[in-house]
Amino acid sequence: MVFKWIHIVSIFNLVEVLKIANRVDELPINDNIKIPELMVIGPNGEKMGLKKLADALMIANYAGLDLVLMSGNSTPAVAKIMDYNKYRYEKQKKLKETQKKQRESNKELKEYRLSVTIDIGDFETRKRNAQSYLEKGHKIKAFIRFKGRQMARPEQGKEVLLKFADALSDCSVIETEPKLDGRQMAMILAPKK
């Protein structure tokens, strides 16, 4: 019986914690504000002075708007009269816009591995895949990893990479020329603007 009560209490506490976790980014509004005296800012940004909580709530209610606690840590605490749903909507819209811009700037770099002895069919398949990826606006990295005696003739690898770049020249430009780095030669292609 004691175990049941402990279990129920722990579930109740978990639900309360989840409710609080979901409200972390939300500001206290109207009746959730517990500070007795506030510096009130009007809906148009004008300072209305130091007001008691009840007076500020009455002014906000009379205007048909919400009283939102903007800064509870400052002295005196600052509250603003505004349409809170509109404020939240605008905030979410700005967040989505910044995330979209961040995704645009962090375009992926797709890697295509070629070889000195690549067959025509494999070459054409990689070319088609790279072309579709470049058309989406992403960059690609084409590279060749030399094995054994292939290291004695790196110019063959460079020929293959330049042939790959030439095959994609209608939709891409060479951003980084092919260069040898250890046992690997790589080049980067960017989409044409």
C-alpha positions in Angstrom: 0.0 0.0 0.0 2.8 2.4 0.9 4.5 1.5 -2.4 1.4 2.6 -4.4 1.3 6.0 -2.7 5.0 6.6 -3.3 4.4 5.6 -7.0 1.4 7.9 -7.4 3.3 10.8 -5.7 6.3 10.3 -7.9 4.1 10.3 -11.0 2.4 13.5 -9.9 5.8 15.1 -9.3 6.9 14.0 -12.8 3.8 15.6 -14.3 4.5 18.9 -12.5 8.2 18.9 -13.6 7.1 18.3 -17.2 4.6 21.2 -17.0 7.3 23.5 -15.7 9.8 22.3 -18.3 7.3 23.1 -21.1 6.8 26.7 -19.7 10.5 27.6 -19.4 10.6 30.0 -22.3 7.2 31.5 -21.6 6.9 34.7 -19.7 4.5 35.1 -16.7 1.2 36.8 -17.7 -1.8 38.3 -15.9 -2.6 36.3 -12.8 0.7 34.3 -12.9 2.6 37.5 -11.9 3.3 37.5 -8.1 5.2 40.8 -7.8 3.2 43.4 -5.8 4.6 46.5 -7.5 5.7 46.9 -11.2 7.1 49.4 -13.6 4.4 49.3 -16.3 5.1 50.0 -20.0 2.0 50.8 -22.2 1.1 49.1 -25.4 2.8 51.8 -27.5 6.0 51.7 -25.5 5.3 54.7 -23.2 6.2 54.4 -19.6 3.2 54.5 -17.3 5.2 54.6 -14.1 5.2 52.4 -10.9 1.9 50.7 -10.4 0.4 48.1 -8.0 -0.3 44.7 -9.5 -4.1 45.1 -9.2 -4.0 48.5 -11.0 -1.8 47.2 -13.8 -4.0 44.2 -14.3 -7.1 46.5 -14.4 -5.4 48.8 -17.0 -4.5 45.8 -19.2 -7.9 44.3 -18.9 -9.5 47.6 -19.8 -7.4 47.8 -22.9 -8.3 44.2 -23.8 -4.6 43.1 -23.6 -2.4 41.1 -21.4 0.0 42.2 -18.7 3.3 40.4 -19.4 6.3 40.4 -16.9 9.3 41.2 -19.1 11.9 41.4 -16.4 11.2 40.0 -12.9 14.8 40.2 -11.7 15.3 44.0 -12.1 14.4 46.6 -9.5 11.6 47.5 -10.0 10.2 44.6 -12.0 9.1 45.6 -15.5 5.8 44.5 -17.1 4.4 45.5 -20.5 0.8 45.6 -21.6 0.6 43.8 -25.0 -1.2 41.1 -26.9 0.8 38.1 -25.6 -0.4 35.6 -28.3 0.7 38.0 -31.0 4.1 38.5 -29.2 4.6 34.7 -29.0 3.6 34.3 -32.7 6.1 36.9 -33.8 8.8 35.4 -31.6 8.2 31.9 -33.1 8.2 33.4 -36.6 11.6 35.1 -36.0 13.0 31.8 -34.6 11.9 29.8 -37.6 13.4 32.5 -39.9 16.8 32.4 -38.1 16.7 28.6 -38.3 16.0 28.7 -42.0 18.8 31.1 -42.6 21.1 28.9 -40.5 20.2 25.8 -42.6 20.8 27.8 -45.8 24.3 28.8 -44.6 25.1 25.3 -43.4 24.6 23.5 -46.7 25.9 20.0 -46.7 29.2 18.9 -48.4 28.5 15.6 -50.2 31.6 13.4 -50.8 32.1 11.3 -54.0 34.9 8.8 -54.0 36.4 8.1 -57.4 39.3 5.9 -58.4 42.1 6.0 -61.0 40.7 2.9 -62.6 37.0 4.0 -62.5 34.7 2.4 -65.1 32.5 4.5 -67.4 29.3 3.3 -65.9 30.4 4.1 -62.3 31.7 7.5 -63.5 28.3 8.3 -65.1 26.4 7.2 -62.1 28.4 9.4 -59.8 28.2 12.3 -62.2 24.4 12.1 -62.3 24.1 11.9 -58.5 26.5 14.8 -58.1 24.6 16.9 -60.7 21.3 16.5 -58.9 23.0 17.4 -55.6 24.6 20.5 -57.1 21.3 21.6 -58.6 19.9 21.6 -55.0 22.6 24.2 -54.2 25.0 22.0 -52.2 28.7 21.7 -52.6 30.4 18.4 -53.4 33.9 17.0 -52.7 35.3 14.6 -55.2 38.3 12.6 -54.0 40.6 9.7 -55.0 42.4 7.5 -52.5 45.6 6.1 -54.0 46.5 2.5 -53.3 49.9 0.9 -53.6 51.7 1.7 -56.9 49.1 4.3 -57.8 51.0 6.8 -55.6 53.8 6.8 -58.2 51.4 8.4 -60.8 49.2 11.0 -59.0 48.7 12.8 -62.3 46.3 10.0 -63.4 44.2 10.8 -60.4 44.2 14.5 -61.2 43.1 13.7 -64.8 40.1 11.7 -63.4 39.1 14.6 -61.1 39.4 17.2 -63.8 37.4 15.0 -66.2 34.7 14.8 -63.4 34.7 18.6 -63.0 34.5 19.0 -66.8 31.5 16.6 -67.0 29.8 18.8 -64.3 30.9 22.2 -65.8 27.4 23.1 -66.9 26.1 23.2 -63.3 29.3 23.7 -61.2 32.6 25.6 -60.8 35.8 24.4 -59.2 36.1 26.0 -55.8 39.3 24.1 -54.8 41.7 22.7 -57.4 42.7 19.1 -57.0 45.6 18.8 -54.6 47.4 15.9 -53.1 47.2 15.4 -49.3 49.0 12.2 -48.2 47.4 9.3 -50.1 44.4 11.3 -51.1 43.7 13.9 -53.8 40.6 16.0 -53.4 38.8 18.9 -55.0 35.6 20.8 -54.1 32.9 21.8 -56.6 30.4 24.5 -55.9 27.1 25.1 -57.7 27.0 27.9 -60.3 25.2 31.0 -59.1 
